[in-house]
Amino acid sequence: MSEKLRVSFDFDGCLEIDTITAYAKELVERGVEVWIVTSRVHELDYLGSNPNKDMYAIMKDIGIPKMHSVFLGQNTDKHQYFQHDEDFVWHLDDAWDDVEKINDKTKVKAISNFGNEVVGEWKT
């Protein structure tokens, strides 16, 4: 396990929300390693376009390095990623199915932001 506290956010429906963006920025300022684990597709899979420009702009504002972004696309479930990298304390996501699978199949604590309302106590 890494020595630095590591957390992750889904981007769409989570990290793009101002209050969650502000909290992620606070975490970075406190020295927490913040990542994005998303079902988006990496721009290298597109010819001549950058569909992740909005995400990169928010990452830059927060202070998240580009190398802390994981693009799983639509063919890999997030729980599969977290089964191979369990150094994350928690992952915030707005998809119930991802939250349930991460909680059932990994050691990472998945927190639901379904409907843009975080369920339960989650802030680190």
C-alpha positions in Angstrom: 0.0 0.0 0.0 1.2 3.5 -0.8 2.2 5.7 2.2 0.2 8.7 0.9 -3.6 8.8 1.3 -5.1 8.2 -2.1 -8.7 8.8 -3.1 -10.5 8.9 -6.5 -13.5 10.5 -8.1 -15.5 9.7 -11.1 -15.6 12.8 -13.3 -19.0 13.0 -15.0 -21.7 13.6 -12.4 -19.1 14.0 -9.6 -15.9 16.0 -9.9 -17.5 18.4 -12.4 -19.9 19.6 -9.6 -18.5 22.8 -7.9 -18.8 21.6 -4.3 -17.1 18.4 -5.1 -14.4 20.2 -7.1 -13.8 22.5 -4.2 -13.4 19.5 -1.8 -11.0 17.8 -4.2 -8.9 21.0 -4.3 -8.9 21.1 -0.5 -7.7 17.5 -0.4 -4.9 18.2 -2.8 -3.9 21.2 -0.7 -3.8 18.9 2.3 -1.4 16.5 0.5 -3.9 13.8 -0.4 -3.2 12.1 -3.7 -6.4 12.7 -5.8 -7.1 10.6 -8.9 -9.9 10.5 -11.5 -11.1 7.0 -12.5 -13.6 7.4 -15.3 -15.5 5.4 -17.9 -14.6 8.1 -20.4 -12.4 7.1 -23.4 -8.9 8.5 -23.6 -8.5 11.1 -26.4 -5.9 9.0 -28.1 -8.8 6.8 -29.1 -10.3 9.7 -31.1 -8.8 11.0 -34.3 -8.1 14.8 -34.2 -10.3 15.7 -31.2 -10.0 16.1 -27.5 -13.2 15.1 -25.8 -11.6 15.4 -22.3 -10.7 19.1 -22.5 -13.3 20.0 -19.9 -11.9 17.3 -17.5 -8.3 18.4 -18.0 -9.2 22.1 -17.3 -10.8 21.1 -14.0 -7.9 18.8 -13.1 -5.5 21.7 -13.7 -7.6 24.0 -11.5 -7.6 21.4 -8.7 -4.0 20.5 -9.1 -4.4 16.9 -10.2 -1.6 15.8 -12.5 -2.7 14.2 -15.8 -0.9 11.0 -14.9 -3.5 10.7 -12.1 -6.3 10.0 -14.6 -7.5 6.6 -15.5 -9.6 6.1 -18.6 -11.5 2.8 -18.5 -13.8 3.3 -21.5 -17.1 1.4 -21.6 -15.5 -2.1 -21.7 -13.9 -2.2 -18.3 -15.8 -2.0 -15.1 -14.3 0.2 -12.4 -14.3 -2.6 -9.9 -11.9 -4.5 -12.1 -9.5 -1.5 -11.9 -9.8 -1.3 -8.1 -9.2 -5.1 -7.8 -5.7 -4.5 -9.2 -5.0 -1.2 -7.4 -6.5 -1.3 -3.9 -4.3 1.5 -2.5 -7.3 3.9 -2.7 -9.2 4.7 0.5 -12.4 5.6 -1.3 -13.9 6.3 -4.7 -16.8 8.7 -5.2 -19.1 7.8 -8.1 -22.6 8.7 -9.3 -23.4 5.2 -10.8 -25.1 2.9 -8.4 -23.9 -0.2 -10.2 -20.3 0.9 -10.1 -20.6 1.7 -6.3 -22.2 -1.7 -5.5 -19.6 -3.6 -7.5 -16.6 -1.7 -6.1 -18.0 -2.3 -2.5 -18.8 -6.0 -3.1 -15.7 -7.0 -5.0 -12.8 -4.8 -3.8 -11.3 -3.4 -0.6 -11.9 0.2 -1.8 -14.8 2.0 -0.2 -17.1 3.3 -2.9 -19.3 6.3 -2.0 -22.4 7.2 -4.0 -23.2 10.6 -5.4 -26.3 9.3 -7.2 -28.5 12.2 -8.0 -25.7 14.6 -7.1 -26.3 14.0 -3.4 -23.5 12.2 -1.6 -25.0 9.5 0.6 -23.6 9.1 4.2 -20.4 10.5 5.8 -17.6 10.4 3.3 -15.2 13.4 3.6 -11.7 12.4 4.6 
